[in-house]
Each structure stands twice: as structure tokens, then as C-alpha cells.
Amino acid sequence: DLIKFDGESRNGFRSGVSSQVQPGAKGNAGGISIVTGSLELFNGAQLTTSTYGKGNAGSVEIIATDLVKFDGESKNGFSSGVTSQVQTRAEGNAGGIFINTNFLEVLNSAQITASTFGKGDAGSVEISSKTFEANNGGTINNRTSTQFPAGNIILNVTDNITLAGLDTGIFANTTEGST
């Protein structure tokens, strides 16, 4: 089994899956759960949970028996990958990102990101895999821009981790002005 999301349409909509609490809304977003053989996102495709209102964002959970691959960015500069966020002026927690697969690839500016810009925790990024490869600007990010925690990055990689190329890496950050 293969699930594949590729790029953005002519009208600018990105392919992927999104679960959100909209601005002004109160309540929780349900999150995203994908179970498959392989999952591939290319050219700016995204799996996104976020809160812009008052409520929790839900988590992104991926279980793929073979491969999870995030590759590239769209023509407009949107990175392929997974995002779990608490947006500015939002109140609630981001559910975090959980990936379990044999092979995980984050390539060519693709990103796995959990972050908070509002009043709530960003959630953790947890990866269980035999191998993990990031190159050419591929990143795992966890950041806070507020007084709320960014969460942890947890890698359970049994065989091999490869990080190669400029701006590639695993980053846990606080931005200027955060506490």
C-alpha cells in the first residue's frame, strides 16, 4: 500500500490533510492518523494539525510498515512534511507528531515541525524507525515563541541516522523574547 500526496494545485491549494481549530472557534481538532505500507509527500504537500482558536490541535500519527518520505517544497516555498502548531493568539495545545516506520526520509527542505506561537504546549516529535535520513535542508524542528514548552524530540532509531547537507539537522529552539 502506498499513500502519496504531491504538490499544490493551480489555484494554490496544497495537497495533504489538515485538521484545525479555526480562528474564533472553541473546541478540539480531531488530529490525523495514517496507517499504511508507505507514505510519500512531495513538492509542498503537508499533514497539518493546528489551532488558531480556543482548543487543542490534535496529533499527527503515522504508522507505515515500510517507508515515510517527505521531499522538497512547492513553487511558493512551502515545505513538504508534517506540522503540529499552536498559532499566534490561540489557546490550546498542539498534539505533537508520532511516526513509526522502518525507513524515514526528510529531504530537500522538507520539515517535521511542532511549534507554539500562542498559549499552549507545542507537543513532542517522536520517531521510531530503523533508519532516519535528512539531507539538503531536511529538518526536524521543535520551537517555542512564548512561555509555553516546545516539547521534546525523541528519536528511537535502531540502525542508522544520516544528516547531510547545508541547513540539515534536528533543532529544538526558543525564539527571541520567549521564556
SULZIRA-V506228 format. One record per residue. RES is the residue in one letter. SS is DSSP state (alpha for helix, beta for strand, coil for the rest). Layout:
res-><RES;RES>
ss-><SS;SS>
This chain:
res-><D;L;I;K;F;D;G;E;S;R;N;G;F;R;S;G;V;S;S;Q;V;Q;P;G;A;K;G;N;A;G;G;I;S;I;V;T;G;S;L;E;L;F;N;G;A;Q;L;T;T;S;T;Y;G;K;G;N;A;G;S;V;E;I;I;A;T;D;L;V;K;F;D;G;E;S;K;N;G;F;S;S;G;V;T;S;Q;V;Q;T;R;A;E;G;N;A;G;G;I;F;I;N;T;N;F;L;E;V;L;N;S;A;Q;I;T;A;S;T;F;G;K;G;D;A;G;S;V;E;I;S;S;K;T;F;E;A;N;N;G;G;T;I;N;N;R;T;S;T;Q;F;P;A;G;N;I;I;L;N;V;T;D;N;I;T;L;A;G;L;D;T;G;I;F;A;N;T;T;E;G;S;T>
ss-><coil;beta;beta;beta;beta;beta;coil;beta;coil;coil;coil;coil;coil;beta;coil;beta;beta;beta;beta;beta;beta;coil;coil;coil;coil;beta;coil;coil;coil;coil;coil;beta;beta;beta;beta;beta;beta;beta;beta;beta;beta;beta;coil;coil;coil;beta;beta;beta;beta;beta;beta;coil;coil;beta;coil;coil;coil;beta;beta;beta;beta;beta;beta;beta;beta;beta;beta;beta;beta;beta;beta;coil;beta;coil;coil;coil;coil;coil;beta;coil;beta;beta;beta;beta;beta;beta;coil;coil;coil;coil;beta;coil;coil;beta;beta;beta;beta;beta;beta;beta;beta;beta;beta;beta;beta;beta;beta;coil;coil;coil;beta;beta;beta;beta;beta;beta;coil;coil;beta;coil;coil;coil;coil;coil;beta;beta;beta;beta;beta;beta;beta;beta;beta;beta;beta;coil;coil;coil;beta;beta;beta;beta;beta;beta;coil;coil;coil;coil;coil;coil;coil;coil;beta;beta;beta;beta;beta;beta;beta;beta;beta;beta;beta;beta;coil;coil;coil;coil;beta;beta;beta;beta;beta;beta;coil;coil;coil;coil;coil>
